[in-house]
Amino acid sequence: MSKVHVIHENPTWLPPLVQAFDQIGLPWAEMDLSRGTFDLSRPPPEGVFYNRMSASSHTRGHRFAAELTVGVLAWLARHGRRVVNGSPALDLEISKVRQYAALEQAGLRVPRTVMVQDENGAVAEAARQHFGTGPVILKPNRGGKGLGVRLFASAEALAAHLQDAPADEAPVDGIWLLQDYIRAPRPVITRAEFVGGRFVYAVEVDTTAGFELCPAEACETGDAFCPVGQTPASAAPAPRFNILREGIEPELRAKLEGFLARSGVDVAGIEFIRTPEGQVLVYDVNTNTNYNPGAEEAAGVAGTPRSGPGTLAAFLAAELGRTQRQAA
């Protein structure tokens, strides 16, 4: 039986999607790539393959899950299988540097970023050279959920941190990124969700508690590093995730959809921040997108075809139907 095969390495993120799949009777199966064995001389099963491999897979003990997925996606492509978020999407998922290059090629602006591959002393020196005495953000090139993203008041503070940082904090691909800190008019960022390359809705996310912004209930953010000049706001009255009923401006929406089309990405959450002058800077593309149930409930879309999981289920069902018709 032809079905949707969900490629992943973290089952705790699946329940909201499974509920949406079951609600419309979509046949599906798991393809857990935390590890595995594949006979490349045999064809893969029939159906549509939805790739949800995460850049943060190494933080759950699955160090080579992304590399295994690269091979599996090549195998699927060899046999002409429809893959939602195929190899081009995975390539962006595991490298912010490649994300930024693709975003700029699509006419979108990103924060000023310096890439460093060297010992910690070189990272600190690069921060002094390129960011002077001002604040600087340190992040891994391959992260996920905002993990490892820290803001320092100065290059000296960053240097002091790196001097005593444990070895397991080093980026998994050896590449550090230093980035401008953008002080927005309000301590929020916006995450725009897309399914099938089309805008679904935008979520405003309060950043006063830190940079680990995974919207899924299953995410445990732990202690986050607070932005300069802000204090933890655990008692803030507003929810951390809030769907914007007005969406985003049409020009920005068109640019983001154009970027996804050029990049071969079907499903993504794209995060951006606005400067005090209103300029939009895009800083993250998450092709393993999760949806916040509390925000969807407050907006009145939870459990409906207008929710993130509902929109995704309908898109995958349409893709499955199309591949079945082509095969008939």
Disulfide bonds with the S-S distance in Angstrom:
Cys214-Cys219 1.80
